[in-house]
């Protein structure tokens, strides 16, 4: 795993474990690869197996700590990790990486940056550290800084497809299709079955005026993934540009249903509805757009101003979770709502938000459980 290609390494270990399923050393390496690739559940399973073997127990215990840190359980394991760092532990880079990833999950950009800076002091040209610093800047909406860092990660390791994908996405968001295109072409050639990359490639072709190529590619993408928002959006934009308003509305309505927090989708849908004279529907979409903007502004305030000084405020955690859920980011929303409940187990707003979410999914038992814990909803 020296090249930090964690998913490739994980695949290799999984194949090898098919031959030697009880090899504790292989299980440990698979656990570490899975954790660093972000597959925490899989990592947990491998650690449970290898921890039972005395020769791997100590290493597995540290890896369990790093898994918890990566998941965002910094308040539980952070002091232990910092003590290891003070002792110049041999796995210092891995500890710093896990802490940085956990702080990023908690949207603590300053703390994450400090861990990455320390890692870069040890290894200034480490592609993974630079990649994570670029991802941090991307999450913090610092586009130019992110572009510079991700470009450097690709220079250091041209096989880092994850860095190429993020870099290309940033260029596309800035309308820089010419810069995005070569990265997308490289990844598409190496990952021909990566449908989201194909959709992004089509977006670049549209921006470059190569609409017929883009249309063909988008149709192929939607045949394979009819719910892919990026492809639905681009297909809707092309139909809108061609004056095919009924088709444009169909594509864009599907995209809006799939991604309730996507500003670009709702903006294009608004233009389509206005052109079709559907004033009542247009007003509803305009209200949704305004709410998306309000939520984005409030999230920035919580993350950058309020949360750093009120880290254990359950009201902020619950509000952040509710914003994520409204935007369609269910994994993040549930994460933050559960953080609120860890601090205040009977937090009514968090339970009500979870109840509404599970009700919308048809998980009525879960919904009833949270309603019972929340008590009557305030009017």
C-alpha positions as CSV (number, residue, x, y, z in Angstrom):
1,X,0.0,0.0,0.0
2,X,3.0,2.3,-0.3
3,X,1.5,4.0,-3.4
4,X,-1.7,4.7,-1.4
5,X,-3.9,3.0,-4.0
6,X,-6.1,1.6,-1.2
7,X,-8.9,0.1,-3.3
8,X,-6.5,-1.7,-5.6
9,X,-4.7,-3.0,-2.5
10,X,-8.0,-4.0,-0.9
11,X,-9.0,-5.9,-4.0
12,X,-5.7,-7.8,-4.0
13,X,-6.0,-8.7,-0.3
14,X,-9.6,-9.9,-0.8
15,X,-8.5,-12.1,-3.7
16,X,-5.6,-13.5,-1.6
17,X,-8.0,-14.2,1.4
18,X,-10.1,-16.4,-0.9
19,X,-7.1,-18.7,-0.9
20,X,-6.0,-18.2,2.7
21,X,-9.1,-17.1,4.5
22,X,-7.7,-17.5,8.0
23,X,-4.5,-15.6,7.5
24,X,-4.5,-13.0,10.3
25,X,-1.8,-10.8,8.7
26,X,-3.7,-10.6,5.5
27,X,-6.9,-9.8,7.4
28,X,-5.1,-7.0,9.2
29,X,-3.8,-5.6,5.9
30,X,-7.2,-5.8,4.3
31,X,-8.7,-4.0,7.3
32,X,-6.2,-1.2,7.0
33,X,-6.8,-0.9,3.2
34,X,-10.5,-0.9,3.7
35,X,-10.3,1.9,6.4
36,X,-8.1,4.0,4.3
37,X,-10.4,3.5,1.3
38,X,-13.3,4.7,3.5
39,X,-15.1,1.4,3.8
40,X,-15.4,1.4,7.5
41,X,-17.9,-1.4,7.9
42,X,-15.7,-3.8,5.9
43,X,-12.6,-2.7,7.9
44,X,-14.5,-3.5,11.1
45,X,-15.3,-7.0,9.9
46,X,-11.7,-7.8,9.1
47,X,-10.4,-6.4,12.4
48,X,-12.8,-8.5,14.4
49,X,-11.4,-11.6,12.7
50,X,-7.7,-10.8,13.1
51,X,-7.9,-9.4,16.6
52,X,-8.6,-12.9,17.9
53,X,-5.1,-14.0,16.8
54,X,-2.6,-13.1,19.6
55,X,0.2,-12.2,17.1
56,X,-2.0,-9.5,15.5
57,X,-3.9,-8.4,18.6
58,X,-1.7,-5.3,19.4
59,X,-1.6,-4.0,15.8
60,X,-5.3,-4.7,15.5
61,X,-6.1,-2.7,18.6
62,X,-4.2,0.3,17.2
63,X,-6.0,-0.1,13.8
64,X,-9.3,-0.2,15.7
65,X,-8.4,3.2,17.3
66,X,-7.5,4.6,13.9
67,X,-10.8,3.3,12.5
68,X,-12.7,5.1,15.2
69,X,-10.7,8.3,14.6
70,X,-11.4,8.1,10.8
71,X,-15.1,7.7,11.5
72,X,-15.1,11.0,13.4
73,X,-15.0,9.6,17.0
74,X,-12.2,12.1,17.8
75,X,-13.6,13.0,21.2
76,X,-13.3,9.4,22.2
77,X,-9.9,8.5,20.9
78,X,-8.2,11.8,20.2
79,X,-6.2,12.0,23.4
80,X,-4.8,8.5,23.0
81,X,-3.8,9.3,19.4
82,X,-2.1,12.6,20.5
83,X,-0.2,10.7,23.2
84,X,1.1,8.3,20.5
85,X,2.2,11.3,18.4
86,X,4.1,12.8,21.3
87,X,6.0,9.5,21.6
88,X,6.9,9.7,17.9
89,X,5.1,6.4,17.2
90,X,6.3,4.6,14.1
91,X,2.8,4.9,12.6
92,X,2.7,8.7,13.1
93,X,1.7,9.3,9.4
94,X,-1.2,6.9,9.7
95,X,-2.3,8.4,13.0
96,X,-2.2,11.9,11.5
97,X,-4.1,10.7,8.4
98,X,-6.8,9.1,10.6
99,X,-7.1,12.2,12.8
100,X,-7.3,14.5,9.7
101,X,-10.0,12.3,8.1
102,X,-12.0,12.3,11.3
103,X,-11.8,16.0,11.8
104,X,-12.9,16.5,8.2
105,X,-15.9,14.3,8.8
106,X,-16.7,16.7,11.8
107,X,-16.1,19.7,9.5
108,X,-13.3,20.9,11.8
109,X,-11.2,22.3,9.0
110,X,-8.6,24.0,11.3
111,X,-7.8,20.9,13.3
112,X,-7.7,18.7,10.1
113,X,-5.4,21.2,8.5
114,X,-3.0,21.1,11.5
115,X,-2.7,17.3,11.3
116,X,-2.0,17.4,7.6
117,X,0.5,20.2,7.9
118,X,2.4,18.1,10.5
119,X,2.3,15.1,8.1
120,X,3.7,17.3,5.3
121,X,6.5,18.5,7.6
122,X,7.5,14.8,7.8
123,X,6.9,14.0,4.1
124,X,6.5,17.2,2.0
125,X,5.8,15.3,-1.2
126,X,3.5,12.7,0.1
127,X,0.6,12.5,-2.5
128,X,-2.0,11.2,0.0
129,X,-1.3,14.1,2.5
130,X,-1.5,16.6,-0.4
131,X,-4.6,15.0,-1.7
132,X,-6.3,15.2,1.7
133,X,-5.3,18.9,2.0
134,X,-6.8,19.5,-1.4
135,X,-10.0,17.8,-0.4
136,X,-10.1,19.9,2.8
137,X,-9.8,23.1,0.7
138,X,-12.6,21.8,-1.5
139,X,-14.9,21.2,1.4
140,X,-14.0,24.6,2.8
141,X,-15.0,26.1,-0.6
142,X,-11.5,27.3,-1.4
143,X,-11.5,26.3,-5.0
144,X,-8.2,27.8,-6.2
145,X,-6.2,26.4,-3.3
146,X,-7.9,23.0,-3.9
147,X,-7.0,23.1,-7.6
148,X,-3.3,23.7,-6.8
149,X,-3.1,20.9,-4.2
150,X,-4.9,18.4,-6.3
151,X,-2.9,19.2,-9.4
152,X,0.3,18.6,-7.3
153,X,-1.1,15.3,-6.0
154,X,-1.6,14.2,-9.7
155,X,1.9,15.4,-10.6
156,X,3.4,13.3,-7.8
157,X,1.2,10.2,-8.6
158,X,-0.4,10.3,-12.1
159,X,-2.3,7.1,-11.1
160,X,-4.4,8.9,-8.4
161,X,-7.7,8.8,-10.2
162,X,-9.5,10.1,-7.1
163,X,-7.4,13.3,-7.3
164,X,-8.1,13.6,-11.1
165,X,-11.9,13.2,-10.5
166,X,-12.0,16.0,-7.9
167,X,-9.7,18.2,-9.9
168,X,-11.8,17.8,-13.0
169,X,-15.0,18.5,-11.1
170,X,-13.5,21.7,-9.8
171,X,-12.5,22.8,-13.3
172,X,-16.0,22.0,-14.6
173,X,-17.7,24.0,-11.8
174,X,-15.6,26.9,-12.8
175,X,-16.4,26.5,-16.5
176,X,-12.9,25.3,-17.3
177,X,-13.7,22.3,-19.5
178,X,-10.4,22.4,-21.4
179,X,-8.6,21.8,-18.2
180,X,-11.0,19.1,-17.0
181,X,-11.1,17.1,-20.2
182,X,-7.7,15.4,-20.1
183,X,-8.2,14.2,-16.5
184,X,-11.6,12.8,-17.3
185,X,-10.3,11.1,-20.4
186,X,-7.5,9.4,-18.5
187,X,-9.9,8.2,-15.8
188,X,-12.5,7.0,-18.3
189,X,-9.9,5.0,-20.2
190,X,-8.8,3.3,-16.9
191,X,-12.3,2.9,-15.5
192,X,-14.6,2.3,-18.5
193,X,-17.4,1.2,-16.2
194,X,-17.3,4.4,-14.0
195,X,-20.6,5.9,-15.1
196,X,-20.4,9.1,-13.0
197,X,-17.1,9.9,-14.8
198,X,-18.7,9.4,-18.2
199,X,-21.4,11.9,-17.1
200,X,-18.8,14.4,-16.2
201,X,-17.0,13.8,-19.5
202,X,-20.2,14.6,-21.3
203,X,-20.5,17.8,-19.3
204,X,-17.0,18.8,-20.4
205,X,-18.0,18.0,-24.1
206,X,-21.1,20.2,-23.8
207,X,-19.0,23.2,-22.5
208,X,-16.6,22.7,-25.4
209,X,-19.4,22.8,-27.9
210,X,-19.2,19.1,-28.8
211,X,-22.9,18.5,-28.2
212,X,-23.5,15.6,-30.5
213,X,-20.8,13.6,-28.8
214,X,-22.2,14.6,-25.4
215,X,-25.7,13.6,-26.3
216,X,-24.5,10.1,-27.4
217,X,-22.5,9.7,-24.3
218,X,-25.4,10.9,-22.0
219,X,-27.8,8.5,-23.6
220,X,-25.4,5.7,-22.9
221,X,-25.0,6.8,-19.3
222,X,-28.7,7.1,-18.7
223,X,-29.3,3.7,-20.2
224,X,-27.1,2.3,-17.4
225,X,-28.0,4.7,-14.6
226,X,-31.3,6.4,-15.3
227,X,-31.2,8.1,-11.9
228,X,-27.8,9.8,-12.2
229,X,-28.3,13.4,-11.4
230,X,-25.3,14.8,-13.3
231,X,-26.5,13.1,-16.5
232,X,-30.1,14.1,-16.0
233,X,-29.1,17.7,-15.5
234,X,-26.9,17.8,-18.6
235,X,-29.6,16.1,-20.7
236,X,-32.2,18.6,-19.4
237,X,-30.0,21.5,-20.2
238,X,-29.4,20.3,-23.7
239,X,-33.1,19.8,-24.3
240,X,-33.8,23.3,-22.9
241,X,-31.2,24.8,-25.2
242,X,-32.9,23.0,-28.2
243,X,-36.3,24.3,-27.2
244,X,-37.6,20.8,-26.3
245,X,-39.3,22.1,-23.2
246,X,-41.4,19.1,-22.4
247,X,-38.4,16.8,-22.5
248,X,-36.3,19.3,-20.6
249,X,-38.9,19.4,-17.8
250,X,-39.0,15.6,-17.6
251,X,-35.3,15.3,-17.2
252,X,-35.0,18.2,-14.7
253,X,-37.9,17.1,-12.6
254,X,-36.3,13.6,-12.3
255,X,-33.0,15.3,-11.2
256,X,-34.7,17.5,-8.7
257,X,-36.6,14.6,-7.2
258,X,-33.3,12.7,-6.9
259,X,-31.3,15.5,-5.4
260,X,-33.4,17.9,-3.4
261,X,-30.4,20.2,-2.5
262,X,-28.9,20.6,-6.0
263,X,-29.0,24.3,-6.8
264,X,-28.0,23.9,-10.4
265,X,-30.8,21.4,-11.1
266,X,-33.5,23.7,-9.5
267,X,-32.2,26.7,-11.3
268,X,-32.5,25.0,-14.7
269,X,-35.9,23.6,-13.7
270,X,-37.0,27.1,-12.8
271,X,-36.0,28.5,-16.2
272,X,-37.8,25.6,-17.9
273,X,-41.0,26.1,-16.0
274,X,-41.0,29.9,-16.7
275,X,-40.6,29.3,-20.4
276,X,-43.5,26.8,-20.3
277,X,-45.7,29.4,-18.5
278,X,-46.1,27.1,-15.5
279,X,-46.1,30.0,-13.1
280,X,-47.4,28.2,-10.0
281,X,-44.9,25.4,-10.3
282,X,-42.1,28.0,-11.0
283,X,-43.0,29.8,-7.8
284,X,-42.7,26.6,-5.8
285,X,-39.2,25.9,-7.3
286,X,-38.2,29.5,-6.7
287,X,-39.1,29.0,-3.0
288,X,-37.1,25.8,-3.0
289,X,-34.1,27.6,-4.5
290,X,-34.3,30.3,-1.8
291,X,-34.4,27.7,0.9
292,X,-31.3,26.0,-0.6
293,X,-29.5,29.3,-0.5
294,X,-30.6,30.0,3.1
295,X,-29.5,26.5,4.2
296,X,-26.1,26.9,2.5
297,X,-25.6,30.3,4.3
298,X,-26.7,28.9,7.6
299,X,-24.4,25.8,7.2
300,X,-21.4,28.1,6.5
301,X,-22.3,30.1,9.6
302,X,-22.6,26.9,11.8
303,X,-19.4,25.3,10.5
304,X,-17.1,28.4,10.3
305,X,-18.4,30.6,13.2
306,X,-20.5,28.7,15.7
307,X,-19.4,25.1,15.9
308,X,-15.7,25.8,16.5
309,X,-16.6,27.4,19.9
310,X,-19.7,25.2,20.6
311,X,-18.5,21.7,19.7
312,X,-20.8,20.0,22.2
313,X,-23.9,22.0,21.5
314,X,-26.6,19.5,20.5
315,X,-28.8,22.2,19.0
316,X,-26.2,23.0,16.4
317,X,-25.5,19.3,15.6
318,X,-29.2,18.7,15.2
319,X,-29.7,21.8,13.0
320,X,-26.8,20.8,10.8
321,X,-28.2,17.3,10.5
322,X,-31.6,18.7,9.5
323,X,-30.0,20.9,6.8
324,X,-28.1,17.9,5.4
325,X,-31.3,15.9,5.2
326,X,-33.2,18.7,3.5
327,X,-30.4,18.7,0.9
328,X,-30.7,15.0,0.3
329,X,-27.4,14.1,2.0
330,X,-28.9,11.4,4.2
331,X,-25.7,9.8,5.4
332,X,-24.3,13.1,6.7
333,X,-27.7,14.1,8.1
334,X,-28.1,11.0,10.1
335,X,-24.5,11.3,11.3
336,X,-25.0,14.8,12.7
337,X,-28.4,14.0,14.2
338,X,-26.9,11.0,16.0
339,X,-24.1,13.2,17.3
340,X,-26.7,15.5,18.8
341,X,-28.3,12.4,20.5
342,X,-24.9,11.3,21.9
343,X,-24.7,14.6,23.7
344,X,-28.4,14.9,24.6
345,X,-30.2,11.5,24.2
346,X,-33.7,13.0,24.5
347,X,-33.1,15.9,22.1
348,X,-36.5,16.4,20.6
349,X,-35.6,18.2,17.4
350,X,-33.1,15.5,16.5
351,X,-35.6,12.7,17.2
352,X,-38.3,14.5,15.2
353,X,-36.0,15.0,12.2
354,X,-35.0,11.3,12.3
355,X,-38.6,10.2,12.6
356,X,-39.6,12.3,9.6
357,X,-36.7,10.9,7.6
358,X,-37.4,7.3,8.4
359,X,-41.1,7.9,7.8
360,X,-40.3,9.1,4.3
361,X,-38.3,5.9,3.6
362,X,-41.2,3.7,4.8
363,X,-39.2,2.6,7.8
364,X,-42.2,3.0,10.1
365,X,-40.7,1.1,13.1
366,X,-37.7,3.4,13.2
367,X,-39.9,6.4,12.7
368,X,-42.2,5.4,15.6
369,X,-39.2,4.8,17.8
370,X,-37.8,8.3,17.4
371,X,-41.3,9.9,17.7
372,X,-41.8,8.1,21.1
373,X,-38.4,9.4,22.3
374,X,-39.1,12.9,21.1
375,X,-42.4,13.5,22.7
376,X,-45.1,15.8,21.3
377,X,-43.8,18.1,18.5
378,X,-43.9,21.8,19.4
379,X,-46.3,23.9,17.4
